């Protein structure tokens, strides 16, 4: 595994996190992100010269970061 990128589609700056892994890394990260409104969260993993992607719609509710 080479890197993990986290993007939030509707954030003003979509690139939320970028983790570059060392050669002995396990490939597990944990982070928190701030979202102002419901949006798609996308994760890209670069491994073995290929890029893999997963996404999920995340709902922001009243009392969350959006108000």
C-alpha positions as CSV (number, residue, x, y, z in Angstrom):
1,X,0.0,0.0,0.0
2,X,1.3,3.4,-0.9
3,X,-1.3,6.0,0.1
4,X,-4.9,6.6,1.3
5,X,-6.8,9.8,0.3
6,X,-10.1,10.9,1.9
7,X,-12.3,13.4,0.0
8,X,-15.6,15.0,0.9
9,X,-17.5,16.0,-2.3
10,X,-19.3,19.2,-1.1
11,X,-16.7,20.6,1.3
12,X,-15.1,23.9,0.2
13,X,-11.7,22.0,0.1
14,X,-12.7,18.4,-0.9
15,X,-9.3,16.8,-0.1
16,X,-9.8,16.2,3.6
17,X,-6.9,13.8,4.4
18,X,-3.9,12.2,2.6
19,X,-1.8,9.5,4.3
20,X,1.4,8.3,2.7
21,X,2.4,4.9,3.9
22,X,5.9,3.7,4.7
23,X,7.1,0.3,3.3
24,X,6.3,-1.5,6.6
25,X,2.9,0.2,7.2
26,X,-0.2,-1.9,8.0
27,X,-2.5,0.2,5.9
28,X,-4.9,1.3,8.6
29,X,-5.7,4.9,9.5
30,X,-8.3,6.7,11.6
31,X,-9.4,10.3,11.3
32,X,-12.3,12.6,11.8
33,X,-13.6,15.0,9.2
34,X,-15.9,18.1,9.5
35,X,-18.8,18.2,7.1
36,X,-21.1,21.2,6.7
37,X,-23.8,19.3,4.8
38,X,-24.8,15.9,3.6
39,X,-22.3,14.8,1.0
40,X,-20.5,11.8,-0.6
41,X,-17.3,10.8,1.2
42,X,-14.8,9.0,-1.0
43,X,-11.7,7.1,-0.2
44,X,-8.9,6.3,-2.7
45,X,-6.2,3.7,-1.9
46,X,-3.1,3.4,-4.1
47,X,-1.7,-0.1,-3.8
48,X,0.4,-2.3,-6.2
49,X,0.4,0.5,-8.8
50,X,-3.4,0.6,-9.0
51,X,-6.0,2.9,-7.4
52,X,-9.0,1.5,-5.7
53,X,-12.0,3.7,-4.6
54,X,-15.0,3.4,-2.3
55,X,-17.7,6.0,-1.5
56,X,-20.6,6.4,0.8
57,X,-23.3,9.2,1.2
58,X,-22.9,10.6,4.7
59,X,-25.9,12.5,6.2
60,X,-25.3,15.6,8.4
61,X,-28.2,16.0,10.8
62,X,-29.4,18.9,13.0
63,X,-27.0,19.4,15.8
64,X,-24.1,18.2,13.6
65,X,-21.5,20.4,12.1
66,X,-24.1,21.9,9.7
67,X,-26.2,23.4,12.5
